[in-house]
Amino acid sequence: MYPNLRLELWKRRIRQHEFAKSLQMDETVLSKIVNGIRRPSVQLQRQIAVLLNRDEAWLFEPVEGAARPQNEKADAPQ
């Protein structure tokens, strides 16, 4: 899970479906990213950080003990 991304969307009162639309992506894909089920590409991370005017590393700082995203290998360094 990316709690900082979730927090930033909440603080700005941005709904996921609205943000997904601005990113030109499906709302379910964004939901999976926010919930840590799916890992965004480096390009998408940058795009989100630019739209929110926030530090990319801070936005995508994972939570310890959270489930590993589906497209991340178990032995890949984090």
C-alpha positions in Angstrom: 0.0 0.0 0.0 1.1 3.6 -0.7 -0.4 5.5 2.3 1.2 8.8 1.3 -0.4 8.7 -2.1 -3.8 7.8 -0.5 -3.3 10.6 2.1 -2.4 13.2 -0.6 -5.5 12.3 -2.6 -7.6 12.5 0.6 -6.1 15.9 1.7 -6.9 17.4 -1.6 -10.3 15.8 -1.7 -9.5 14.2 -5.1 -11.7 11.2 -5.9 -9.9 8.2 -7.5 -12.2 8.2 -10.5 -11.5 11.9 -11.1 -7.7 11.4 -10.7 -7.8 8.3 -13.0 -9.5 10.4 -15.6 -6.8 13.1 -15.4 -4.2 10.3 -15.8 -6.2 8.8 -18.7 -6.3 5.4 -17.0 -9.0 3.0 -15.7 -10.2 3.7 -12.2 -9.7 0.1 -11.2 -6.0 0.2 -12.2 -5.5 3.4 -10.1 -7.3 1.8 -7.2 -5.0 -1.2 -7.3 -2.0 1.1 -7.3 -3.2 3.1 -4.4 -4.0 -0.1 -2.4 -0.6 -1.6 -3.2 -1.9 -4.4 -5.3 -0.2 -3.2 -8.4 3.1 -1.3 -8.8 3.0 1.7 -11.1 5.6 2.1 -13.8 8.4 4.6 -13.2 6.8 6.8 -15.9 3.4 6.7 -14.2 5.0 7.4 -10.8 6.5 10.6 -12.2 3.3 11.6 -13.9 1.4 11.2 -10.6 4.1 13.1 -8.7 4.0 16.0 -11.2 0.2 16.2 -11.1 0.2 16.3 -7.3 3.3 18.5 -7.1 4.8 16.1 -4.5 8.0 14.1 -4.1 7.8 10.9 -6.1 9.8 8.9 -3.5 7.6 10.1 -0.7 4.3 9.3 -2.6 5.4 5.8 -3.4 7.0 4.9 -0.1 5.6 1.4 0.7 4.4 0.2 4.0 6.4 -2.4 5.8 4.7 -5.7 5.9 2.2 -4.8 3.2 1.3 -7.3 0.5 3.7 -7.3 -2.4 2.3 -5.8 -5.6 1.3 -8.4 -8.2 3.8 -7.4 -10.8 6.8 -7.4 -8.4 8.9 -10.5 -8.1 9.4 -11.9 -4.6 13.2 -11.7 -4.8 13.4 -8.2 -6.3 15.0 -5.6 -4.0 12.7 -2.9 -2.8 
